[in-house]
Amino acid sequence: MKIYWDGKSKNIIGTRLRELRNKEGISQKTLAAQLQTEGAEFNELTILRIEKGQRFVSDLEVAALAKHFHVSADYLLGLPDKKGKDTSK
């Protein structure tokens, strides 16, 4: 498997994840616990490393985070939504 890495961040969802978590007013520990209750394998360190761009994120993890926050995977990835609107702003 080839991993695309720009040498700075190992993922592109970290900033969005932090924004969504802060918007809900929950800690990394609380988010991890909520995701675990939903059947996803996350812990506090996982959330921290994703937010800091220190960890690659699998497609299953992106899907679990999108489902939890009721957003699209495209939104987490900063891609245009289905109407062609840029969601990165």
N, C-alpha and C positions, 0 to 999 in steps of 0.2 A: 504494500500500500504506500503510495506516495503522499507525503504530508507537505502541504503548502504552508510555509511559514516565512513571514517577512523579517524575522530576526528581532522583532520588537514585541509582538503579542501573539500568543498561541491560539487566540480565538478573536472573533469580532462581535460576540454577544455580551461580553463582560460589562461594558458601559450601560447597555440597555438593561441588563439584569439588575445592576446596581440601582438604576433609575426606578425600575418597577418595584424593587424591594423597598426602597426609601419612600416611594409614593404610598405604599401600604403601611409604612411605619413599623416594619418588623426587622428584627435582627437576622443575621446570617444563620444563627443557631435555630431561630424560630422557623425560618424558611426551610431549612434542612429537615426539621421535624415534620413540618407540614407535607413536604414532598415524600418523606418516608411513609407517612400515613396513606398517601396516594399510591404507594407501591414503587416509588422510584428510589434508587440507592444513592442518596446524597448525604453528606455530613457537612458540618460547619466549615471544615478545611476545604472541602470541594468547592463550596460556594465562594469562599475567600479567594481561592486560586483561580476560579473562573473570572471573578470580577477584576482581579489584578492582571488577567491575561497570561497567567502562568501555567494554564492547563488547557489541553485540547478538549473539545466538547463533542461528544458523539451525536449522531442524528437522533438517537433515542432520548438523549438528555435534552436536546433542543426541543423535541416534541413534548416531553414531560413539563419543561418550563413554560412553553407556550400554552399548554393546556391549563396549567396551574394559574397563570396570570390572565387567561382568557384573551390572548393575543395570537396572531399568526406567527408561524416560524419565520415568515418573510419579515415581519416587524422586528423580531429579535435579531435577524441578520442584517437589518438596515436596507432591505431590498424594496423596490416599488411594490405596492399592493396590486391586486388584480385590476384595478381601474387605471393603473399606470401612475398613480400618485407616489411621489418619493416620500418614503417613511423615515428617512434618515435625519430629518430635521426635527 
